[in-house]
């Protein structure tokens, strides 16, 4: 799959008034300037550089590389984006294996007698690491024992339970990751997904228990309300950025604390969101007809929210790659000054992209409140905001990459809980957080991956585009 070529902007409909040249006219200055913005992005090694997904640099975007053996070998040896990501995950699992060994008292004791019984020490090491990772796989992806159980009267749905749990965990991560990623593409660093999540959760919760609507309509209204609640917070950030030049990083961080305190206040007063006759910071349960349905019933746990997340990712991919608005977002992200010279309204793009980013974070809250949790508490926002940043980084700010990264992190969350129970606490679930951090660290340091695996250097791996989120 190829990105927009660096030779010029995409064609746009006549009525949009964008910087693209009209079909019946020669290329004008505006189009040339926008094309130069794309070229500047390519020189920076960003994802707009016209490279194929296999990492063949300088290949025109209009021609798609044939998937031959030579192309695959070249992608591996030169370290394309996909190869770097896979190797980063592999290296993180190796480092995680050392941590598992150090946390197992049986293995550490075996290594104390390594020079006397080396084979025993190595065998204990292999058994400990392989058991932990196999249990993580069985808990998050597939458990072979469920098949034999199904043939002896067990539940067939149990076969799909690990995957459904992974998808359920991945749903809010995908949406908050999209929230961060779409802002990245416009050159903004959205640190406020957590605050926007709270905004969406408050609106979705109030509509869920405080408003009586017919079944079917009620659930749709709550989902839209969650999107609107987060979009308002994002719109405010974009407005401050456009009107005053306030840096979005500072504004979003401060708004996170504002929304946390607002949530605490609302859940502490019965006249607001607190459940009556309750001293804890907890809201009433939303109505049953406001809950998102489960796909196939519980189990499996995955619900309509996962389909919403996938649909949002496809919509974001279409917006960024197939529309004039998406072209303007990418041009502004590459060079705001060049985009402004080309006639693109940079301030309008900032406001719009932050509105969409906030709406996606609010949509994440709606899938949680109306899906896995049906009651808003002060701790409901969890780590969805910070995790969304790591998912966006691992997905290289591309919607499809964000979906895959969200599924990976969802699998790690589910598998971490499972392996802790299987090992009776010897391998703590916190190992998952270590793995997530290592994966993002290695992905963000492609030079380290190339040095470890002796890969040849290339022009760029795509992370440079993410770094543009810090621009002013």
Secondary structure, DSSP 8 states (H G I E B T S, - for coil): -----TTS-----GGG--SS--TTS---HHHHHHHHHHHHHHHTT-TTS---TT--TT--TTS-----HHHHHHHHHHT-HHHHHHHHHHHHHHHHHHHHHHT-HHHHHHHTTTTT-HHHHHHHHHHHHHHHHHHHHHHHT--THHHHHHTTT--SHHHHHHHHHHHHHHHHHHHHHHHHHHHHHTT----THHHHHHHHHHHHHHHHHH----TTHHHHHHHHHHHHHHHHHHHHHHHHHHHH---HHHHHHHHHHHHHHHHHHHTT-TTTTB-TT--SSBB----GGGS--BTTSSSS--BHHHHHHHHHHHHHHHHHHHSHHHHHHHHHHH-HHHHHHTT--HHHHHHHHHHHHHHHHHHHHHHIIIII--S-BTTTTTTHHHHHHHHHHHTTT-HHHHHHHHHHHHHHHHHHHHHHHHTTTSS-TTHHHHHHHHHHHHHT-HHHHHHHHT----S--SHHHHHGGG--
